Amino acid sequence: MLKHLSFKGGVHPNDNKKQTSGKKIEILEVPKILTYPVQQHLGAPCTPCVQVGDYVKMGQKIADSDAFVSAPIHASVSGTVIDIKPCPVWNGTMVESIIIENDFTDTLDDSIKPIDYMSIDPDEIPGIVRDAGVVGMGGATFPTHIKLNPPDKSKIDTIIINAAECEPYITSDHRVMLETPEEVIEGLQIILKRFGITNGHIAIEDNKPDAIALMKEKCAGTGISVDTLKKKYPQGSEKHLIYAVTKRKVAGGKLPADVGVIVVNVDTCTAIARKFKYGTPLMRRIVTVVGTPFEKEVNYNVRIGTGIDYIIEKNGGFREEPGKVIIGGPMMGVAQFRLNIPVIKGTSALLAFTPEEAKIPPEENCIRCGKCVKNCPMNLMPLHLQQYANADNMEACEKYNVTSCIECGCCSYGCPSKRQLVQSIRIAKRKVMGIQRERAQKGRQG
């Protein structure tokens, strides 16, 4: 009997993937105007290295930073910089952005040249990955070159490709595996070369049997293992994925590298492979467009900088007025109040729900059923954390490890009283993290 790997806790929402999982990726027509926020990654924002009026080529670096935790941004078209100004982004904030008018020639920058990864020093790989602007494409957008540069690389003995794609509705990684499996495998092999190891895993949830079969076929003779995961949310969470595949536990405050593991997303692998194979930096995103109000449900190959409103227009608009539009998945995505925002490196999906589907039921009193505790993959006590959060008792929130919350939403999803647990806990988490930063700063000052 096939063993399906998993972890304790989590929930089993309807995956709603059939709408787009069987449809080939379509290349979306490129717009006239593209917008590039200088903050498309976890860490320090970039600074523009172009000016208004400059002509830029496709693949040219247009923003960068000297900060350690950062990643450069590249033009995904050739054209003219027509403005640099604050523009709205997915999280509701205004971010300085470079606006380029497309000349529709896709003139490649002179820097774009393929690199034979087999002939270079492995220590050069992180720098090349950084130059490509590669970040975690699963949503966290952590700069990938930092993962490839742990404090002690000799500790790393295992690389796991996160192909769980556990969020409902999203199928972009699934389609990438089916349509460009060689790039996924080549990206993994480049990472394995970086560490001088052979223990590579591609971990896929069991609701993608076609991807599992294809990857096993393509990995035959490579030494790479294809692991079948139980369909469960949040199976794609880094620490839970590591436990499911290796049974190693990453302690609170520690990183995967501390247990000898590096985890990389499927499409992050393809971005790395394309940098070496073609010389191209990260310039495109596969975006799942799905939901009842959409005229068409599809996965699009979209140039970074493309407007969400443009995608909707080219997709045929809405059949009916949506009640909610979300960037990302339904569990951890962010509801939008405007659509004139650009696709960035972390934009995995565009979801729309009817007013009836989006209706939030009223909260009722907690009945102490314990479902939120049972479902929590981080072994926290969500009902108590919400009580402390609502009472603004940050001391108690910190004592009961609110900062360990991964904001997956399992607690709210399974609550029969429809308590908005994760929202309250998320706010408390931000407050406690702010208190901890102030405490650390005072400690450094003496």
ChimeraX attribute file (.defattr): number of C-alpha atoms within 10 A of each C-alpha:
attribute: neighborCount
match mode: 1-to-1
recipient: residues
	/A:1	3
	/A:2	5
	/A:3	9
	/A:4	15
	/A:5	21
	/A:6	22
	/A:7	19
	/A:8	14
	/A:9	19
	/A:10	23
	/A:11	20
	/A:12	16
	/A:13	16
	/A:14	10
	/A:15	17
	/A:16	15
	/A:17	17
	/A:18	11
	/A:19	17
	/A:20	22
	/A:21	21
	/A:22	15
	/A:23	13
	/A:24	15
	/A:25	20
	/A:26	13
	/A:27	12
	/A:28	17
	/A:29	14
	/A:30	19
	/A:31	19
	/A:32	13
	/A:33	19
	/A:34	24
	/A:35	26
	/A:36	30
	/A:37	27
	/A:38	24
	/A:39	23
	/A:40	26
	/A:41	26
	/A:42	17
	/A:43	15
	/A:44	17
	/A:45	22
	/A:46	22
	/A:47	17
	/A:48	20
	/A:49	12
	/A:50	16
	/A:51	15
	/A:52	13
	/A:53	12
	/A:54	13
	/A:55	15
	/A:56	26
	/A:57	23
	/A:58	22
	/A:59	25
	/A:60	22
	/A:61	22
	/A:62	21
	/A:63	22
	/A:64	21
	/A:65	17
	/A:66	12
	/A:67	11
	/A:68	11
	/A:69	16
	/A:70	26
	/A:71	33
	/A:72	27
	/A:73	33
	/A:74	25
	/A:75	30
	/A:76	29
	/A:77	30
	/A:78	22
	/A:79	25
	/A:80	19
	/A:81	23
	/A:82	15
	/A:83	16
	/A:84	18
	/A:85	12
	/A:86	14
	/A:87	19
	/A:88	17
	/A:89	24
	/A:90	24
	/A:91	13
	/A:92	14
	/A:93	9
	/A:94	13
	/A:95	17
	/A:96	20
	/A:97	24
	/A:98	26
	/A:99	22
	/A:100	27
	/A:101	19
	/A:102	22
	/A:103	17
	/A:104	12
	/A:105	11
	/A:106	14
	/A:107	15
	/A:108	17
	/A:109	17
	/A:110	10
	/A:111	12
	/A:112	17
	/A:113	12
	/A:114	13
	/A:115	16
	/A:116	10
	/A:117	17
	/A:118	10
	/A:119	7
	/A:120	10
	/A:121	10
	/A:122	16
	/A:123	13
	/A:124	11
	/A:125	22
	/A:126	18
	/A:127	14
	/A:128	18
	/A:129	24
	/A:130	20
	/A:131	20
	/A:132	27
	/A:133	28
	/A:134	29
	/A:135	32
	/A:136	24
	/A:137	26
	/A:138	24
	/A:139	19
	/A:140	12
	/A:141	21
	/A:142	21
	/A:143	24
	/A:144	25
	/A:145	24
	/A:146	18
	/A:147	20
	/A:148	23
	/A:149	16
	/A:150	17
	/A:151	11
	/A:152	10
	/A:153	15
	/A:154	11
	/A:155	14
	/A:156	21
	/A:157	18
	/A:158	20
	/A:159	25
	/A:160	26
	/A:161	25
	/A:162	27
	/A:163	29
	/A:164	28
	/A:165	29
	/A:166	25
	/A:167	24
	/A:168	17
	/A:169	25
	/A:170	29
	/A:171	30
	/A:172	27
	/A:173	26
	/A:174	25
	/A:175	22
	/A:176	22
	/A:177	22
	/A:178	20
	/A:179	15
	/A:180	12
	/A:181	19
	/A:182	17
	/A:183	21
	/A:184	26
	/A:185	25
	/A:186	18
	/A:187	26
	/A:188	28
	/A:189	23
	/A:190	19
	/A:191	24
	/A:192	20
	/A:193	17
	/A:194	19
	/A:195	20
	/A:196	15
	/A:197	15
	/A:198	17
	/A:199	15
	/A:200	22
	/A:201	22
	/A:202	27
	/A:203	26
	/A:204	29
	/A:205	25
	/A:206	18
	/A:207	19
	/A:208	21
	/A:209	12
	/A:210	14
	/A:211	22
	/A:212	23
	/A:213	13
	/A:214	15
	/A:215	23
	/A:216	16
	/A:217	11
	/A:218	14
	/A:219	17
	/A:220	11
	/A:221	8
	/A:222	11
	/A:223	11
	/A:224	21
	/A:225	16
	/A:226	21
	/A:227	23
	/A:228	24
	/A:229	24
	/A:230	20
	/A:231	22
	/A:232	23
	/A:233	25
	/A:234	25
	/A:235	30
	/A:236	22
	/A:237	18
	/A:238	19
	/A:239	22
	/A:240	23
	/A:241	26
	/A:242	27
	/A:243	16
	/A:244	22
	/A:245	19
	/A:246	15
	/A:247	13
	/A:248	16
	/A:249	16
	/A:250	19
	/A:251	11
	/A:252	11
	/A:253	7
	/A:254	11
	/A:255	16
	/A:256	19
	/A:257	22
	/A:258	16
	/A:259	18
	/A:260	18
	/A:261	21
	/A:262	23
	/A:263	23
	/A:264	25
	/A:265	25
	/A:266	31
	/A:267	28
	/A:268	24
	/A:269	25
	/A:270	23
	/A:271	27
	/A:272	30
	/A:273	26
	/A:274	21
	/A:275	23
	/A:276	23
	/A:277	17
	/A:278	13
	/A:279	19
	/A:280	26
	/A:281	29
	/A:282	27
	/A:283	22
	/A:284	18
	/A:285	25
	/A:286	27
	/A:287	26
	/A:288	28
	/A:289	27
	/A:290	24
	/A:291	22
	/A:292	17
	/A:293	21
	/A:294	22
	/A:295	16
	/A:296	19
	/A:297	17
	/A:298	23
	/A:299	30
	/A:300	22
	/A:301	18
	/A:302	25
	/A:303	25
	/A:304	26
	/A:305	29
	/A:306	26
	/A:307	21
	/A:308	18
	/A:309	15
	/A:310	19
	/A:311	23
	/A:312	17
	/A:313	12
	/A:314	12
	/A:315	17
	/A:316	11
	/A:317	16
	/A:318	16
	/A:319	11
	/A:320	13
	/A:321	13
	/A:322	19
	/A:323	14
	/A:324	18
	/A:325	22
	/A:326	19
	/A:327	25
	/A:328	26
	/A:329	22
	/A:330	20
	/A:331	18
	/A:332	17
	/A:333	21
	/A:334	16
	/A:335	19
	/A:336	16
	/A:337	12
	/A:338	13
	/A:339	18
	/A:340	15
	/A:341	22
	/A:342	25
	/A:343	28
	/A:344	28
	/A:345	28
	/A:346	24
	/A:347	25
	/A:348	25
	/A:349	26
	/A:350	25
	/A:351	26
	/A:352	24
	/A:353	21
	/A:354	17
	/A:355	14
	/A:356	10
	/A:357	13
	/A:358	13
	/A:359	11
	/A:360	10
	/A:361	10
	/A:362	9
	/A:363	12
	/A:364	12
	/A:365	9
	/A:366	13
	/A:367	11
	/A:368	11
	/A:369	12
	/A:370	15
	/A:371	18
	/A:372	26
	/A:373	20
	/A:374	20
	/A:375	25
	/A:376	25
	/A:377	24
	/A:378	20
	/A:379	15
	/A:380	19
	/A:381	18
	/A:382	26
	/A:383	25
	/A:384	16
	/A:385	26
	/A:386	24
	/A:387	16
	/A:388	20
	/A:389	24
	/A:390	14
	/A:391	10
	/A:392	14
	/A:393	15
	/A:394	19
	/A:395	12
	/A:396	17
	/A:397	22
	/A:398	20
	/A:399	10
	/A:400	16
	/A:401	17
	/A:402	26
	/A:403	20
	/A:404	14
	/A:405	18
	/A:406	17
	/A:407	18
	/A:408	20
	/A:409	25
	/A:410	28
	/A:411	27
	/A:412	22
	/A:413	20
	/A:414	21
	/A:415	22
	/A:416	15
	/A:417	16
	/A:418	17
	/A:419	22
	/A:420	20
	/A:421	23
	/A:422	23
	/A:423	15
	/A:424	17
	/A:425	26
	/A:426	19
	/A:427	15
	/A:428	24
	/A:429	24
	/A:430	13
	/A:431	19
	/A:432	21
	/A:433	14
	/A:434	12
	/A:435	15
	/A:436	13
	/A:437	12
	/A:438	12
	/A:439	12
	/A:440	12
	/A:441	11
	/A:442	10
	/A:443	9
	/A:444	8
	/A:445	7
	/A:446	6
